[in-house]
Amino acid sequence: MDAPCPDPFNLADYVLAAGAREPDKVALAVLGPARAERWSYGRLREAVLGMAGALLSEGFAPGDRLLLRIGNTVDFPVAFLGAVAAGLVPVPTAAGLTEGEVTRLARLIAPAAVLAGKGIALPGGNAPVLSDLAAMMGHAPAGFATGSPDRLAYLVFTSGSSGAPKAVAHAHRAVWARRMMHEGWYGLTRNDRLLHAGAFNWTYTLGTGLLDPWSVGATALIPAEGVEPATLPLLLRRHDVTILAAAPGIFRKLLSGDAPLSLPRLRHGLSGGEKLPETLRARWREATGTEIHEALGMSECSTFLSGSPARPAPEGTLGFAQPGRRLAVLDEAHAEMPDGETGTLAVHRSDPGLMLGYWSEGGTLDLPLAGDWFETGDRVERRADGAFLYHGRRDDLITAGGFRISPLEIEAVFHGAPGVEDCAALALSPSPDTTIVALAHSGAASEVTLRALAEAALARYKQPRAYVRLPALPRSPNGKLDRRALSEILRKSGP
């Protein structure tokens, strides 16, 4: 980091400070097929501070949790920043959660209120519901509540390796730590027009697509609700997009059309959310003449390992530790391993972007550490040049026939092959005592063709024993593969 986080500090104040110097500049454009809804920095600041004033007028106290049940609209980031500005603690949740799912989350965090958009399932319980968000934005403004940068700012939910949702608690300083990503991943400047292809209420979009561009005075662009990926090339050209951020699935869809991709203003793409296949990166480079810079991160610490325009990732690697990050590779005894050996990636406890801990009922926080390290669960190998090779999630590794196998190594053989639209490797158990490697795939490729590809490129113990064709693999609205849902689909249908 170039400097420690200022004290006192407020996350929302920091995010909006650069734009306050150019109040008439477009901070945000929500892109529809025919027209765009534009928000200037002046209007955005007024709405955020109006929201803060409205929340304080309801009598909420500093530290109160507010559950956000808001769809893919501008209301989401305004409500988030308004709560933070007032010293309250917003808790974003995915709009698609059912009443039962969100009720379980609400039970964990005990919200003082729910901020609700139209048509979104609400939790059971007695928490008051505030739904007239437009009126709240027009309330008399509040100031920014400042204090220690280490105090709680917001909670986000992550499934974790167990699949049970965990509430991750972040401090105000988390946004200051994101400065390490500006050069370490984005190459971001105030002149950029960054389009994030995800929904407003995805944490990847919130950070990379909104908070970071706003913190440098750049323009953020978000597709409107219902915009199809097929429309994105037109929007990218029409709105002079210089940086495109998305999950790998979106880049894949953009390459699936028949027309050439002409993106004259695009400088590069940013990929996150899941591993980017090397074949997809190469296809994108060939089609557009631009690079995709990939980052590895997690809800507990945002991103920390990436390639960037200033230091591209060597082929086949994830890239390097972002400047200011301290990373290590640990063995099973939590000891640091030398370069060239595979272990678990860990972030040092001193990282200002590392969470305060997992929230539990009653408000206690638990930060699980192995000595001075927070283990991410990612299996990596650091090369002598400092670049990291990725070997998959520790909990995604397939164990079959006594071998531990990364699904990514198997998938790389099939990504981009003729007739393969999408694919994912996973373990199947045809009987209680048998586990085999399987490949779920969509597209026209035959099993004979897929088996030939595997036999030519993979050791026998890595070759799938079952091939399951599906109409489509389950992915989130943002294009991220849902491995847990895929496993459930195959469990019910059989290998």
C-alpha positions, 0 to 999 in steps of 0.5 A: 500500500502507498499509505495507511488508511486515513483515520477518521474514515468513512467508506462512502465518503472516500468512494464519492470524494473524487466525483465531488470535484466534477459533480456534472460528470457521468458517474453511472449509466444504466444501459438499455437496448434503446436508451441509457439512464444517466446519473451525474456524480452530483446527483449520486452524492445527493441521493446517497446522503438523502438516503443516509438522512432518511435512515437516521430519521427512522431512529437507527443507531450506529452499527444497526444491520440493514438487510438489503432486498433490492433487485438489479437497479440503482437503488441497490448501490445508493442504499448500500452507500447511504447506510454506510454513510450514516454509520449503519451496516448494510447487508446485501443479499441475492435478489433470487433468494426464496423467503425461506433462504433469506429468513435463515440469513436474517435470523443470523444477522438480526436486522433492524430493518429490511430495505426492499425493492419491488417483487423481491422475497422478504424474510419472515419475522418482525423487522420493519420493511422500508420500500419507498426508496425513491422518497428516501433518496430525496430526504434532507441529507445527512453528513458522513459518519466518520470514525476508526477505519477498523470499525464494521462497515458492511456484511456480505454472505458467502457459502464457504466450503461447507455450503452453509452461508456465512456472514463476512464482516468487513471494515471501512478500510476494506475499500482503501485496500482496493487501491492495490487492485487499481494497478495490480489488476485494473489499470484503472484511471479517471478517464476510463468507462468501465462496463461490468456485465453483472447485476448491481447486487452482485458483490463483484459488480458492487466492488469492481463495477461501481465502488472502484470506478467511482473512487477515482472519478471514472464512469461506471456502466451497467446493463439494465435488467433484462439486457441479453449478452448478445446485445453487449457488443453493441452497447460496448461500441455505442458507449465507448467502453474502455474496460469490460469486467465479467465472469468467464461465461460472459466472455464465452457468450460474446464469442459465440456470435457469428459477427466479428467483435469490433470493439475499437475503444476497449483497452482490456477485459477483467475476469473474476468469479471463477477460473478463466480457461486459457483457450477462452483467453486466447480466443478473446485475444484473437477476436478482439486484439485485447487481453483479459486480465484475470484475478483470484479473490474471495468475499473474505478479502476481495482480490489479491492475485492477478495479472494486469496491463502493467504486468500481464500474467505469464501464459498458464498462470494467474499472475502475481501478488498485487503490489502491497499484498503478502501471500504464502503457500502453506502445507498441511501443517500450515508451514510456508512452502518453497517455490515449485510446490503445491499447497494452500494459498494464504493471505497475511493477517496484516492485509487491510482488505482482510475481513474482520471475521465471520459474524455469528449470532449475537455479533461475535466475530471469528477470524480463523487464522493459521498463525499469521495467515488466513487460508483461502482454500485455493490450491496453488504453486508459486513459480520462481518468477513470483507467478502463481499456477492455479490447481483449483479449490481445495474443496473442489478437488476430485478424489478418485481411484486414490488420486486427487485431481483438479477439475480445471485440468480436465476441463482445459482439454474440452474448453473450445473443442468443436461441439463443446459449448460448456463443460465441467468436471466433477466426481460422481458416486455410482455406488456408496463405495465408488467415486468416478470422474465425470464430465457434464457438458452441453453442445453437439459433441458426441461421447466418442469424440469426447473420449478421444480427446481425453485419451489423447490428452489425459492420463488414464486416472484423469479421464472421465468415466461418465459423460453427461450431456445437459441442455445447459450447465447451471450458472448464476445470472452473472455467468458463474458456474454453480458446481453445487447445483450441477452436482445435485442435478447429476445426483438426481439423474444418476451418472 
